[in-house]
Amino acid sequence: MMRNFKSILFNLIFACILSLNTTDLFSRSFFSGDNIKTACINYVYSIINDEIEIKVTDKIPNQNFEEDKVYARFQGDRNSLKGNTHIIVEFLKDEKILKRITVPVNIKVYKKLPVAVRNIFSGKQIKNGDFELKKIDATNLNSEDLVGEDEIIGAIAKRNITKDNVILKSFIQSGNQINRGQKVEINVISGAVRIRTTGTALQDGLAGSEIRVRKDDSNVILNGVVSEEGTVVINLSENK
């Protein structure tokens, strides 16, 4: 809603600015190419919150109209405003479109993203010192594959991540890792009853995987599922 308001406000302000270029002689309206270029750049800045660089790649011709009080309206999909793209400029009078032009632009989008400072191997838990946030050109990265710092710390690498590579969502999975020989908390659940004890992991495991554990007070070996919290859950109710 706020971006739509900003866009509407921008168009109204630009219409007022351009009205200064309207002459009463022969009731014509005039829009210089330089003014249209500046307005296109400001329009992109008004709807994109990230740090960006914008370049209008072609010279924009002046626009002349016989009608007076013509105003301009800009259109562009926020999700597509990156890389080599375009902005649609419509010239209107009383909400009737008189002309539409396409302005080609190149937009670079910069974001602060987690970058590996060392090689991170598949199956390893990612720690705070394994990456740092750097401002990089994220123009060609899928926004749905980007992750923040909080999502990375404690996550497990699903593949090898080489030094200086951006860490993407598709490279990691959430959850704690349990290593073979590690002391773990065991939660045995039977209906409403929960028993907590401790044991030793007999194999490695990620969150959601099943592993074998040995109870500390006996040689009993149990099978349980690694939880997101790094404990081993044995649900007897599900085994009935």
C-alpha positions in Angstrom: 0.0 0.0 0.0 2.8 2.4 0.9 4.7 1.7 -2.4 1.4 2.3 -4.3 0.9 5.6 -2.5 4.5 6.6 -3.2 4.1 5.8 -6.9 0.8 7.8 -7.1 2.4 10.7 -5.3 5.4 10.6 -7.6 3.2 10.7 -10.7 1.3 13.6 -9.3 4.4 15.6 -8.5 5.9 14.8 -11.9 2.7 16.0 -13.6 3.0 19.3 -11.8 6.7 19.6 -12.8 5.9 18.9 -16.4 3.1 21.4 -16.3 5.8 24.1 -16.0 6.9 23.0 -19.5 3.5 23.5 -21.0 3.1 26.5 -23.1 -0.1 28.4 -24.0 1.2 29.0 -27.5 -1.0 26.9 -29.9 -2.2 25.0 -26.7 0.6 22.5 -27.0 2.3 20.4 -24.3 6.1 19.7 -24.4 8.1 17.0 -22.6 11.9 17.1 -23.1 13.7 13.8 -23.3 16.0 14.8 -20.5 13.0 15.5 -18.2 11.5 12.1 -19.1 14.8 10.4 -18.4 15.1 12.1 -15.0 11.5 11.2 -14.1 12.0 7.5 -15.1 15.1 7.3 -12.8 13.2 8.9 -9.9 10.2 6.6 -10.5 12.4 3.5 -10.1 13.9 4.9 -6.9 10.4 5.6 -5.6 9.3 2.0 -5.7 12.5 0.0 -5.0 13.9 0.1 -1.5 17.2 -1.7 -2.3 20.4 0.1 -3.2 20.4 0.4 -7.0 22.1 1.8 -10.0 20.0 2.9 -13.0 21.1 3.7 -16.5 18.7 4.8 -19.3 20.3 2.9 -22.3 18.7 4.9 -25.2 18.3 8.6 -25.9 14.7 9.6 -25.3 13.2 11.9 -27.9 11.3 15.0 -27.0 7.5 14.5 -26.9 5.2 17.2 -28.4 1.4 17.3 -28.2 -1.2 19.6 -29.7 -3.3 19.3 -26.5 -2.6 21.3 -23.4 -2.4 20.0 -19.8 -1.1 16.6 -20.9 0.5 14.6 -18.1 2.7 11.6 -17.8 2.2 8.3 -16.0 4.8 5.6 -15.4 4.4 1.9 -15.2 6.8 -0.9 -14.1 6.6 -4.2 -12.2 8.8 -4.0 -9.1 9.8 -7.6 -9.4 10.9 -7.1 -13.0 12.7 -3.8 -12.5 16.2 -5.3 -12.6 18.8 -6.0 -15.3 17.9 -5.0 -18.8 14.3 -4.0 -18.6 12.0 -1.1 -19.6 9.6 1.5 -18.1 6.4 2.3 -19.8 5.6 6.0 -20.0 2.0 7.0 -20.9 1.0 10.5 -21.8 -2.6 11.3 -20.9 -5.2 14.1 -21.0 -8.3 13.7 -18.9 -7.3 10.0 -18.2 -7.3 9.3 -22.0 -4.0 7.9 -23.2 -2.6 9.9 -26.1 0.7 8.1 -26.5 2.7 5.4 -24.9 6.5 5.0 -25.2 8.9 2.4 -23.8 12.1 3.6 -22.1 14.8 0.9 -21.9 16.8 0.9 -18.7 19.5 -1.2 -17.0 19.1 -1.6 -13.3 21.7 -3.1 -11.0 20.4 -4.2 -7.5 22.8 -4.4 -4.6 22.1 -6.2 -1.4 24.0 -7.2 1.8 24.2 -11.0 1.6 26.0 -13.8 3.4 29.3 -14.8 1.7 31.4 -17.7 2.7 34.8 -16.7 4.1 36.1 -20.3 3.9 35.1 -23.5 2.2 32.0 -25.1 3.9 31.6 -28.8 3.3 28.4 -30.6 2.9 26.8 -31.8 6.1 28.6 -29.3 8.3 26.8 -26.9 10.5 27.4 -23.2 9.6 28.7 -21.0 12.4 29.0 -17.3 12.8 32.7 -17.2 11.6 32.0 -19.1 8.4 30.5 -16.2 6.5 30.3 -12.4 6.5 27.7 -10.0 5.1 28.9 -8.2 1.9 27.3 -5.8 -0.4 27.2 -7.5 -3.8 25.5 -7.2 -7.1 22.3 -9.3 -6.6 20.7 -8.4 -9.9 20.7 -11.9 -11.3 19.9 -13.7 -8.1 16.4 -15.1 -7.4 15.0 -13.1 -4.5 13.2 -16.2 -3.2 16.6 -18.0 -2.8 18.1 -15.2 -0.6 18.5 -15.7 3.1 19.4 -13.6 6.1 22.0 -14.0 8.8 19.5 -15.5 11.2 18.5 -18.3 8.8 22.1 -19.3 8.2 23.6 -19.6 11.7 23.0 -23.2 12.9 21.9 -24.4 9.4 23.4 -27.4 7.7 25.2 -27.2 4.4 23.4 -29.4 1.8 26.3 -29.1 -0.6 29.9 -27.9 -0.7 30.0 -24.1 -0.5 33.2 -22.6 -1.7 34.9 -19.6 -0.3 33.6 -16.2 -1.7 30.3 -17.7 -2.8 27.0 -16.3 -1.7 25.1 -18.7 0.6 21.7 -19.3 -0.9 18.6 -20.9 0.6 19.0 -23.9 -1.7 22.4 -24.5 -0.3 21.3 -25.1 3.3 18.7 -26.9 5.4 17.5 -25.8 8.8 18.1 -27.8 12.0 20.9 -28.9 14.2 23.3 -31.7 13.5 24.1 -34.4 16.0 27.5 -36.0 15.7 28.3 -39.6 16.5 29.6 -39.9 20.1 27.8 -36.7 21.2 25.9 -36.6 24.5 22.3 -35.9 23.7 19.0 -35.3 25.5 16.4 -38.1 24.9 12.7 -37.3 25.1 10.5 -40.4 25.3 6.9 -39.6 24.7 4.0 -41.9 25.4 0.6 -40.1 25.1 0.6 -37.3 27.6 3.7 -38.6 29.4 7.1 -37.3 28.6 10.3 -38.8 30.1 13.6 -37.0 29.7 16.9 -38.8 29.9 20.3 -38.6 28.4 22.3 -40.8 26.1 25.0 -41.0 23.5 24.5 -40.7 19.7 25.7 -43.8 17.8 25.6 -42.1 14.4 25.4 -38.6 12.8 22.0 -37.1 12.1 20.3 -34.0 10.8 17.0 -32.6 12.0 14.2 -34.9 10.9 16.5 -37.9 10.4 16.3 -41.1 12.5 19.4 -42.2 14.5 20.3 -44.8 17.1 21.2 -43.7 20.7 22.4 -45.6 23.8 20.9 -44.6 27.2 23.5 -43.5 29.7 22.2 -45.7 32.6 22.1 -48.9 30.5 23.2 -50.5 27.3 19.7 -50.2 25.8 19.9 -48.9 22.2 16.9 -46.9 21.0 15.9 -45.3 17.7 14.7 -41.7 17.7 14.2 -38.7 15.5 16.5 -35.6 15.7 14.4 -32.6 16.5 15.0 -29.0 15.4 16.3 -28.3 18.9 19.0 -30.9 18.6 17.3 -33.5 20.9 16.3 -37.0 20.1 12.6 -37.8 20.3 11.2 -41.3 20.7 7.5 -41.2 20.3 6.1 -44.5 21.6 2.5 -43.5 20.7 3.4 -43.5 17.0 4.9 -47.0 17.3 1.8 -48.6 18.6 
